[in-house]
């Protein structure tokens, strides 16, 4: 099954890749690797999840925010490569969770992103990951993802 058909089976329609909100570009290709800028939980041009996990948001909402970040990342990757089948490996996710003092469930939040990549890309979606809690986030976003992937010609 191709990643596109897997997305369709899951009922996921990729959005238009979100635009940059500052002086950077959404992705860079260097050799056989694509590195994405931080992906936020945008939905229909709005920040869908804002606030800190552990005070304003619960783990389930953070999971949904991370899932949305991953869907936006896949949209960026499709923009970069044209056909998602050209992604040979999701190498690394770097996840930043907007966290209240004492919140320690960042890995559970970021499973929302990891689960999507694993389902859409199968074995090629298995990745390394960093899960960090941070005290402030651009645009008050709940989660931000950095993604590194390998591609084939």
C-alpha positions in Angstrom: 0.0 0.0 0.0 1.3 3.5 -0.8 1.4 6.2 1.8 -1.2 8.1 -0.2 -3.6 5.1 -0.2 -2.9 4.5 3.5 -3.8 8.2 4.2 -7.1 7.7 2.2 -7.9 4.5 4.1 -7.4 6.4 7.4 -9.7 9.2 6.2 -7.0 11.8 6.1 -6.9 14.4 3.4 -3.7 16.3 3.4 -4.0 20.1 3.8 -2.2 22.7 1.8 1.2 22.8 3.4 1.3 25.6 6.0 3.3 28.7 5.0 6.2 30.0 7.0 5.3 32.5 9.7 8.7 34.2 9.8 12.0 34.5 7.9 12.6 30.8 7.0 11.4 28.3 4.4 9.2 25.2 5.2 11.8 22.6 4.1 15.3 22.1 2.7 16.6 19.3 0.7 20.3 18.4 1.1 21.5 15.4 -0.8 19.0 12.6 -0.1 17.6 14.2 3.1 14.8 16.6 3.6 14.7 18.6 6.8 11.4 20.3 7.8 11.1 23.5 9.7 9.0 23.2 12.9 5.5 22.0 12.2 2.7 23.4 14.3 -0.9 22.2 14.8 -2.4 24.4 12.1 -5.9 23.5 10.9 -7.8 25.5 8.3 -5.4 28.5 8.8 -5.9 28.5 12.6 -3.8 27.2 15.5 -6.0 24.3 16.6 -4.3 23.6 19.9 -2.8 26.3 22.1 -1.7 26.4 25.7 0.4 24.3 28.0 0.1 20.6 28.6 -0.5 19.9 32.2 -2.4 23.1 33.0 -4.6 24.1 30.1 -4.5 20.9 28.0 -4.6 17.2 28.8 -2.4 14.5 27.3 -5.2 13.5 24.9 -5.4 17.0 23.5 -1.6 17.1 23.2 -1.7 13.7 21.3 -4.2 15.2 18.9 -2.0 18.3 18.5 1.0 16.2 17.7 -1.1 14.1 15.3 -2.1 17.3 13.5 1.6 18.5 13.4 2.5 15.2 11.7 -0.3 15.5 9.1 1.0 19.0 8.3 4.6 17.6 8.1 3.4 14.9 5.6 1.8 17.7 3.6 5.2 19.5 3.5 6.9 16.3 2.5 4.5 15.7 -0.3 5.2 19.2 -1.5 8.9 18.5 -1.3 8.9 15.1 -3.1 5.7 15.0 -5.1 5.0 11.3 -4.3 5.3 10.1 -0.8 6.5 6.7 -2.0 9.9 8.5 -2.5 10.3 8.8 1.3 12.6 5.9 2.1 12.8 6.5 5.8 11.5 8.8 8.5 14.8 9.3 10.3 14.0 11.5 13.3 11.3 13.4 15.0 12.1 16.2 17.3 9.1 17.1 19.4 8.7 20.1 21.6 5.7 20.1 24.0 4.5 23.3 25.6 4.6 22.1 29.2 3.5 23.5 32.5 5.9 23.0 35.5 5.9 19.4 36.6 4.4 18.0 33.3 6.4 14.8 32.4 4.2 13.1 29.7 5.9 14.5 26.7 6.5 11.0 25.2 2.8 10.1 25.4 1.9 13.4 23.7 4.4 12.8 20.8 3.0 9.4 20.2 0.3 11.2 18.3 2.9 12.1 15.7 4.8 8.8 15.9 1.7 6.7 15.5 0.7 8.6 12.2 4.2 8.2 10.7 4.3 4.5 11.6 0.8 3.8 10.2 1.3 5.9 7.0 4.8 4.7 6.1 4.9 1.3 7.8 8.5 0.0 8.4 9.9 3.2 6.7 8.0 5.3 9.3 9.9 3.9 12.3 12.2 6.7 13.6 14.3 8.0 16.4 12.8 10.7 18.5 13.5 13.4 21.1 10.6 14.5 23.3 11.2 17.8 25.1 9.1 19.9 27.4 9.5 23.7 26.9 8.1 26.6 28.9 7.1 28.8 26.0 6.2 28.2 22.4 5.8 30.3 19.3 2.2 31.4 18.8 1.3 29.6 22.1 1.2 26.3 20.1 0.8 23.2 22.2 3.3 21.1 20.2 5.9 21.6 17.5 7.7 18.9 15.4 10.9 18.9 13.6 11.2 16.1 11.0 14.2 14.6 9.1 13.6 12.1 6.3 15.6 10.2 3.7 14.4 10.2 0.1 15.2 8.3 -3.1 15.4 9.7 -6.6 
